[in-house]
Amino acid sequence: MSRSTIFTVVVLFLFYCASAAANPRCEIRTSSAVFDTCTQQLKLLVTAPESLQQKTSRSNGEFTVIKYRGPIAERSRQQLAAAGVEIVQYLPWYSYVVRTADALPNDPEISWQGAIQPIWKISPDLFDLEAAYAEAEVPIRVQFWPGAAFASIQNQLLDSSNVQLQFQADSPLGAYLGLRVAHAGLPDWLANMAELDQVRSISLMRPARLLNSEAGWLHQSGDAPGNLPVFEQGIFGCGQTIGVLDSGFDYGSCAFRDDNQPTPTIDDCATGAICPSVSMDNTHRKIGLYYNWSGGSAGDDPCGGGSSFGHGTHVAGSISGNQLENPTDCDNLQTPGALTDFDGTSAPGVDILVHTAGRLRVMSGTSAAA
């Protein structure tokens, strides 16, 4: 038998074993557990307390999981829509979390329906915390389903002197809270919170860090720190304008700030209608125009990486940030000094049109005891 034949046989054998191990027709799989709908067995992929090895949530009937026999057909989607059922999340395999106030359609393609398993909601890294958290508070992010009335359960989330609320925010995936939970009581708290029907996911919230100085070479060459072939050709985006549509944007950040014009030209579009016509501002060193669709105040967070460090600031900074002290020299097409964490990885010389379409509500220092 030739080596190529042996290799083919081995590959086919491994493929067969992998296929035999997974049964998409029966499995609902997440990063923390696998539930077999055919045998009704729950297999944990993490080491979790006994309280999380159950199969039911405290449900008010609003959210249900349905599993199809295979990929969902258009006819099945139409039946869900006709019954007023909203799909809110896909789960492998062929399964969906749906929101419904009434009965599900009588669709023979639905092979199983039931409650969300609490363990599905918890990120595996919360079961294997780093030693740094052993005697400290653990930063936690709790995400809610879109439209979920989480205000009604907020007291349950914070019903302990061991839980502190850091901030509250909105996103298209649903509102979420940033919390700090004492490590000693974390397992019981996780079990109680994961049972709540309104909770979508619970994960470790790692602090934001500025690393654009490293991301630049990774994007441009990927072979060695400092190897920036795009910038070495004098390509910094000078003379160009880009648009960024995202959440809160901090125009006071070191990556965008203009001390001669602290506030850029802002076009308020909070009504949701078409923005009034405003001319581009060519005097601000970075921001040609700031469209504020969010309904909140423009701006986001002071220069830094705090809890309210907006995603829009991160995206705009990674594309087009330009350090205040040694900005890109567009006359000579060079960047004086070393690139910093406030420089864009692609085009630090561009001007930007900002569209802020979300906002972050910060409630620092709030706790259950307050």
C-alpha positions as CSV (number, residue, x, y, z in Angstrom):
1,M,0.0,0.0,0.0
2,S,1.4,3.4,-1.0
3,R,1.9,6.2,1.5
4,S,-0.7,8.3,-0.3
5,T,-3.2,5.5,0.0
6,I,-2.4,5.1,3.7
7,F,-2.8,8.8,4.2
8,T,-6.2,8.7,2.5
9,V,-7.4,5.8,4.6
10,V,-6.3,7.6,7.8
11,V,-8.1,10.8,6.8
12,L,-11.3,8.9,5.9
13,F,-11.1,7.0,9.2
14,L,-10.7,10.3,11.2
15,F,-13.6,11.9,9.3
16,Y,-15.8,8.8,10.0
17,C,-14.9,8.9,13.7
18,A,-15.7,12.7,13.9
19,S,-18.9,12.1,12.1
20,A,-19.9,9.2,14.3
21,A,-19.1,11.2,17.5
22,A,-21.4,14.0,16.5
23,N,-25.1,13.5,15.6
24,P,-26.5,16.7,14.3
25,R,-30.0,15.3,14.2
26,C,-30.0,14.8,18.0
27,E,-27.4,17.3,19.4
28,I,-27.8,20.9,20.6
29,R,-24.2,22.0,21.2
30,T,-22.7,25.0,23.0
31,S,-19.2,25.7,24.2
32,S,-20.2,24.5,27.7
33,A,-22.4,21.5,27.1
34,V,-24.1,19.2,24.6
35,F,-27.7,18.1,25.0
36,D,-28.9,15.0,23.2
37,T,-32.5,15.5,22.3
38,C,-32.9,11.9,21.3
39,T,-31.8,10.4,24.7
40,Q,-32.5,13.5,26.8
41,Q,-28.9,13.4,28.2
42,L,-26.9,16.5,29.0
43,K,-23.1,16.2,28.7
44,L,-21.1,18.9,30.3
45,L,-17.9,20.1,28.6
46,V,-16.7,22.0,31.7
47,T,-16.3,21.2,35.4
48,A,-19.4,22.8,36.8
49,P,-21.2,22.6,40.2
50,E,-24.0,20.1,40.6
51,S,-26.6,22.9,40.7
52,L,-25.9,23.5,37.0
53,Q,-26.3,19.9,35.9
54,Q,-30.0,20.3,35.6
55,K,-32.1,20.5,32.4
56,T,-34.6,23.3,33.1
57,S,-34.8,27.1,33.5
58,R,-37.1,29.1,35.5
59,S,-39.1,30.1,32.4
60,N,-42.1,32.4,32.0
61,G,-42.7,30.7,28.6
62,E,-41.4,33.7,26.5
63,F,-38.3,31.9,25.2
64,T,-38.2,28.3,24.0
65,V,-35.7,26.2,22.0
66,I,-36.9,24.3,19.0
67,K,-34.9,21.8,17.0
68,Y,-35.5,20.8,13.4
69,R,-34.7,17.5,11.7
70,G,-32.3,19.3,9.4
71,P,-31.6,22.8,8.0
72,I,-34.7,24.9,8.4
73,A,-36.8,25.2,5.2
74,E,-38.5,28.4,4.0
75,R,-41.9,26.8,4.6
76,S,-41.0,26.3,8.3
77,R,-39.8,29.9,8.6
78,Q,-43.1,31.1,7.1
79,Q,-45.0,29.0,9.6
80,L,-43.1,30.6,12.5
81,A,-43.8,34.1,11.2
82,A,-47.5,33.3,10.7
83,A,-47.7,32.1,14.3
84,G,-46.0,35.3,15.6
85,V,-42.8,33.4,16.6
86,E,-39.6,35.4,16.5
87,I,-36.2,33.6,16.0
88,V,-33.6,35.3,18.3
89,Q,-30.6,32.9,18.1
90,Y,-29.3,29.9,16.3
91,L,-27.9,26.9,18.2
92,P,-26.0,24.1,16.5
93,W,-27.4,21.9,15.2
94,Y,-30.6,23.0,13.4
95,S,-31.9,24.6,16.6
96,Y,-33.2,28.0,17.4
97,V,-34.1,30.0,20.5
98,V,-37.5,31.6,19.8
99,R,-39.7,34.1,21.5
100,T,-43.4,33.2,21.5
101,A,-46.4,34.1,23.6
102,D,-48.6,31.5,22.1
103,A,-48.3,27.9,20.8
104,L,-45.7,26.9,18.3
105,P,-46.9,25.9,14.8
106,N,-47.7,22.2,14.3
107,D,-44.7,21.6,12.0
108,P,-43.6,17.9,11.5
109,E,-40.1,19.2,10.8
110,I,-39.7,20.2,14.5
111,S,-38.2,17.2,16.2
112,W,-37.9,18.6,19.7
113,Q,-38.8,21.6,21.8
114,G,-38.0,22.6,25.3
115,A,-36.5,25.0,27.8
116,I,-33.0,26.6,27.5
117,Q,-30.4,24.7,29.6
118,P,-28.9,27.1,32.1
119,I,-25.4,25.7,31.5
120,W,-25.7,26.8,27.8
121,K,-25.6,30.4,28.9
122,I,-22.4,30.4,30.8
123,S,-19.0,30.9,29.1
124,P,-16.5,28.1,29.8
125,D,-13.8,30.6,31.1
126,L,-16.0,31.2,34.2
127,F,-15.4,27.6,35.3
128,D,-11.6,27.9,34.9
129,L,-10.7,31.3,36.3
130,E,-7.1,32.5,36.3
131,A,-5.4,32.6,39.7
132,A,-5.6,36.4,39.7
133,Y,-9.3,36.2,40.5
134,A,-9.0,33.6,43.3
135,E,-9.3,36.1,46.1
136,A,-10.8,39.0,44.2
137,E,-14.0,40.2,42.5
138,V,-14.6,38.7,39.1
139,P,-15.6,41.1,36.2
140,I,-18.8,39.6,34.7
141,R,-20.9,40.6,31.6
142,V,-24.6,39.6,31.7
143,Q,-26.3,39.8,28.3
144,F,-30.1,39.9,28.0
145,W,-32.3,38.8,25.1
146,P,-33.5,41.7,22.9
147,G,-36.5,43.3,24.3
148,A,-36.3,41.3,27.6
149,A,-37.7,43.2,30.6
150,F,-34.5,42.8,32.6
151,A,-35.5,45.7,34.9
152,S,-37.9,43.4,36.6
153,I,-35.1,41.0,37.6
154,Q,-32.3,43.6,38.2
155,N,-32.9,43.3,42.0
156,Q,-32.3,39.6,41.8
157,L,-29.1,40.1,39.9
158,L,-27.8,42.5,42.5
159,D,-29.4,41.0,45.6
160,S,-26.1,40.6,47.4
161,S,-23.4,42.8,48.9
162,N,-21.0,40.7,46.9
163,V,-22.3,42.1,43.6
164,Q,-21.5,45.5,42.3
165,L,-23.0,47.1,39.2
166,Q,-20.3,48.8,37.0
167,F,-22.4,49.9,34.0
168,Q,-25.4,49.3,31.9
169,A,-25.4,49.4,28.1
170,D,-27.6,48.8,25.1
171,S,-26.7,46.8,22.0
172,P,-28.5,45.2,19.0
173,L,-28.1,41.8,20.8
174,G,-29.9,43.1,23.9
175,A,-29.1,45.2,26.9
176,Y,-26.2,44.1,29.1
177,L,-24.7,44.8,32.5
178,G,-21.1,45.0,33.6
179,L,-20.8,43.6,37.1
180,R,-18.2,42.6,39.7
181,V,-19.0,39.5,41.6
182,A,-17.1,38.2,44.6
183,H,-15.2,35.0,43.7
184,A,-16.3,33.1,46.8
185,G,-20.0,33.2,45.9
186,L,-19.6,32.9,42.2
187,P,-20.8,29.3,41.6
188,D,-24.1,29.8,43.4
189,W,-24.6,33.2,41.8
190,L,-24.0,31.8,38.3
191,A,-26.5,28.9,38.9
192,N,-29.2,31.3,40.0
193,M,-28.6,33.9,37.2
194,A,-28.4,31.3,34.4
195,E,-31.9,30.0,35.4
196,L,-33.5,33.4,34.7
197,D,-35.4,33.4,31.5
198,Q,-34.4,36.9,30.5
199,V,-30.7,36.2,30.7
200,R,-29.1,35.3,27.3
201,S,-25.4,34.8,28.3
202,I,-23.0,35.2,31.2
203,S,-19.3,35.7,30.4
204,L,-16.0,36.9,31.8
205,M,-15.5,40.5,31.0
206,R,-11.9,41.1,30.2
207,P,-10.6,44.7,30.5
208,A,-10.0,46.6,27.3
209,R,-6.4,47.3,26.4
210,L,-4.8,49.5,23.8
211,L,-2.6,47.4,21.5
212,N,-2.7,49.2,18.1
213,S,1.1,49.3,18.1
214,E,1.1,45.5,17.9
215,A,-2.0,45.2,15.6
216,G,-0.4,47.3,12.9
217,W,2.3,44.9,11.9
218,L,0.0,41.9,12.4
219,H,-2.4,43.4,9.8
220,Q,0.2,44.6,7.4
221,S,2.8,41.8,7.3
222,G,2.1,39.3,10.1
223,D,5.7,38.2,10.1
224,A,7.6,40.4,12.5
225,P,7.0,43.3,14.9
226,G,7.7,46.6,13.2
227,N,7.4,45.3,9.7
228,L,4.8,47.7,8.2
229,P,5.1,47.4,4.4
230,V,2.1,49.6,3.7
231,F,3.4,52.5,5.7
232,E,6.9,52.0,4.3
233,Q,5.4,52.8,0.9
234,G,4.2,56.1,2.3
235,I,0.5,55.0,2.3
236,F,-1.2,56.5,5.3
237,G,-4.5,57.4,3.8
238,C,-3.6,61.1,3.5
239,G,-6.1,63.2,1.6
240,Q,-8.8,60.5,2.0
241,T,-12.0,60.5,4.0
242,I,-13.7,57.4,5.6
243,G,-16.9,56.9,7.4
244,V,-17.4,54.9,10.6
245,L,-20.9,53.8,11.8
246,D,-20.8,52.3,15.3
247,S,-21.6,53.0,18.9
248,G,-20.3,55.8,21.1
249,F,-17.3,57.8,19.8
250,D,-14.9,59.6,22.0
251,Y,-13.8,62.7,20.0
252,G,-11.7,63.7,23.0
253,S,-9.5,60.6,22.8
254,C,-5.8,61.1,22.2
255,A,-6.3,59.4,18.8
256,F,-8.7,62.2,17.6
257,R,-8.4,65.2,19.9
258,D,-7.8,68.6,18.4
259,D,-6.8,71.1,21.1
260,N,-7.5,74.0,18.8
261,Q,-11.1,72.8,18.2
262,P,-12.1,70.6,21.1
263,T,-15.6,69.9,19.8
264,P,-16.0,68.9,16.2
265,T,-19.0,69.9,14.0
266,I,-21.9,67.8,15.3
267,D,-25.1,67.1,13.2
268,D,-27.8,66.0,15.6
269,C,-30.0,63.3,14.0
270,A,-31.6,62.1,17.2
271,T,-35.2,62.1,15.7
272,G,-34.3,59.2,13.4
273,A,-35.2,61.3,10.4
274,I,-32.7,62.3,7.6
275,C,-30.0,64.6,9.0
276,P,-30.1,68.2,8.1
277,S,-27.5,69.3,5.5
278,V,-24.3,70.3,7.1
279,S,-21.0,71.2,5.4
280,M,-17.9,69.2,6.0
281,D,-15.5,70.8,8.5
282,N,-12.0,70.9,7.1
283,T,-10.5,72.7,10.1
284,H,-10.6,69.8,12.7
285,R,-7.4,67.7,12.5
286,K,-9.4,64.4,12.2
287,I,-13.1,64.7,12.2
288,G,-14.9,66.1,9.2
289,L,-18.4,65.7,10.6
290,Y,-20.0,63.9,13.5
291,Y,-23.5,62.5,12.9
292,N,-25.2,61.8,16.2
293,W,-28.0,59.3,15.6
294,S,-28.0,57.9,19.1
295,G,-30.3,60.3,20.9
296,G,-27.8,60.8,23.7
297,S,-25.0,63.3,24.2
298,A,-22.2,63.2,21.7
299,G,-18.9,61.8,22.9
300,D,-18.2,58.7,24.9
301,D,-15.4,58.2,27.5
302,P,-12.3,60.2,28.6
303,C,-9.1,59.2,26.9
304,G,-8.4,55.7,28.2
305,G,-9.8,52.2,28.4
306,G,-12.3,52.3,31.1
307,S,-15.5,50.4,31.5
308,S,-17.4,52.6,29.1
309,F,-14.8,52.5,26.4
310,G,-17.1,52.5,23.3
311,H,-16.8,50.1,20.5
312,G,-17.1,53.0,18.0
313,T,-14.0,54.6,19.5
314,H,-12.1,51.3,19.2
315,V,-13.1,50.7,15.6
316,A,-12.4,54.3,14.5
317,G,-9.1,54.3,16.4
318,S,-7.9,51.0,14.9
319,I,-8.6,52.3,11.4
320,S,-7.7,55.9,11.5
321,G,-6.4,57.0,14.9
322,N,-3.5,59.5,14.8
323,Q,-1.5,60.3,17.9
324,L,-1.7,63.8,19.1
325,E,2.0,64.3,20.0
326,N,3.6,63.0,16.8
327,P,0.8,62.9,14.1
328,T,1.3,61.5,10.7
329,D,3.2,63.9,8.4
330,C,1.0,64.0,5.3
331,D,3.3,66.5,3.6
332,N,6.3,64.2,3.6
333,L,4.3,60.9,3.9
334,Q,5.9,59.6,7.0
335,T,5.2,59.1,10.7
336,P,7.7,60.7,13.0
337,G,8.7,58.6,16.0
338,A,7.5,55.2,16.8
339,L,3.9,54.1,16.2
340,T,1.8,54.1,19.4
341,D,-1.4,52.4,20.6
342,F,-3.3,55.5,19.5
343,D,-2.3,55.2,15.8
344,G,-4.5,53.5,13.3
345,T,-3.3,50.2,11.9
346,S,-4.4,51.1,8.3
347,A,-4.9,54.8,7.6
348,P,-3.8,57.2,10.4
349,G,-3.7,60.1,7.9
350,V,-7.4,60.0,6.8
351,D,-10.2,62.3,8.0
352,I,-13.3,60.6,9.3
353,L,-17.0,61.0,9.1
354,V,-18.5,59.6,12.4
355,H,-21.9,58.1,12.6
356,T,-22.7,57.2,16.2
357,A,-25.7,54.9,16.4
358,G,-25.6,53.7,19.9
359,R,-24.9,54.9,23.4
360,L,-23.6,53.6,26.7
361,R,-25.2,54.4,30.0
362,V,-22.7,54.4,32.7
363,M,-23.6,54.0,36.4
364,S,-20.3,53.6,38.1
365,G,-20.1,52.8,41.7
366,T,-23.6,51.4,42.0
367,S,-24.0,48.3,44.1
368,A,-26.7,46.3,45.8
369,A,-25.8,47.8,49.1
370,A,-26.1,51.4,47.8
